[in-house]
Amino acid sequence: MQNTGGVESGGWTLTITVPLLAGLTGVEGPRPSVRGTTWTFSGSPVPGGGSMRVVFDVALNVLGPKEPLACELGGEDCAGL
């Protein structure tokens, strides 16, 4: 996630929804909370021109794609996964 503005952003929330029977491994960055197939990462403000890195792999999904079904950052669809 990158803050391309010139001022610090507020705190942020990244929500990832994975397929049934899948999970996340290799998580780097903020520790997520998990509820069912939804993983939620939250973090502190990002300085203007700064970035926050969140890394993960979708794993153990033998029935479908190895990618999130949905991704939202601050309630907006996110890209670049």
C-alpha positions as MATLAB code, in Angstrom:
seq = 'MQNTGGVESGGWTLTITVPLLAGLTGVEGPRPSVRGTTWTFSGSPVPGGGSMRVVFDVALNVLGPKEPLACELGGEDCAGL';
ca = [
       0.000    0.000    0.000;
       1.352    3.376   -0.929;
       0.320    6.822    0.226;
       0.926    8.979   -2.832;
      -0.387   12.095   -1.082;
       1.750   14.671    0.644;
       0.247   14.202    4.113;
       0.004   11.322    6.533;
      -2.966    9.012    5.981;
      -5.196    7.830    8.765;
      -5.018    4.283   10.043;
      -5.945    1.653    7.485;
      -7.709   -1.713    7.218;
      -7.015   -4.343    4.545;
      -9.539   -7.182    4.232;
      -8.796  -10.338    2.245;
     -11.407  -13.029    1.565;
     -10.038  -16.438    0.575;
     -11.801  -19.549   -0.772;
     -13.208  -22.127    1.636;
     -10.462  -24.454    2.968;
      -7.758  -21.897    2.123;
      -5.622  -19.891    4.500;
      -2.766  -17.444    4.436;
       0.861  -18.422    4.986;
       4.108  -16.471    4.842;
       2.416  -13.415    6.372;
       4.732  -10.408    6.719;
       3.572   -7.099    8.125;
       0.794   -6.486   10.626;
      -0.652   -9.545   12.321;
      -4.124  -10.319   10.905;
      -7.314  -11.249   12.697;
      -9.245  -14.132   11.149;
     -12.975  -14.821   11.020;
     -13.959  -17.719    8.777;
     -12.543  -17.020    5.330;
     -11.922  -13.315    6.010;
      -8.499  -12.051    7.077;
      -8.235   -8.471    8.328;
      -4.997   -6.499    8.655;
      -4.953   -3.083   10.374;
      -2.168   -0.596   10.717;
      -1.076    2.807   11.846;
      -1.039    5.912    9.628;
       1.273    5.920    6.593;
       3.367    9.078    6.087;
       2.909   11.129    2.910;
       4.945    9.500    0.140;
       5.418    6.417    2.332;
       4.196    2.854    2.059;
       3.209   -0.178    4.123;
       4.027   -3.665    2.950;
       1.754   -6.652    3.592;
       2.897  -10.013    2.197;
       1.022  -13.327    2.200;
       0.462  -16.505    0.204;
      -2.911  -18.203   -0.204;
      -2.396  -21.873    0.658;
      -4.138  -25.184    1.294;
      -6.851  -24.562   -1.263;
      -7.046  -27.795   -3.244;
     -10.403  -26.944   -4.829;
      -9.798  -23.629   -6.571;
      -7.543  -20.677   -7.307;
      -4.612  -19.765   -5.096;
      -5.581  -16.124   -4.877;
      -7.982  -14.061   -2.766;
     -11.621  -13.975   -3.827;
     -11.852  -10.343   -2.710;
      -9.612   -7.590   -1.410;
     -10.645   -4.275    0.119;
      -8.508   -1.454    1.444;
     -10.442    1.085    3.469;
     -13.726   -0.228    2.040;
     -12.569    0.168   -1.587;
     -11.623   -2.678   -3.943;
      -7.855   -3.033   -4.132;
      -5.606   -4.065   -7.009;
      -2.089   -5.297   -7.478;
      -2.398   -8.717   -5.872;
];
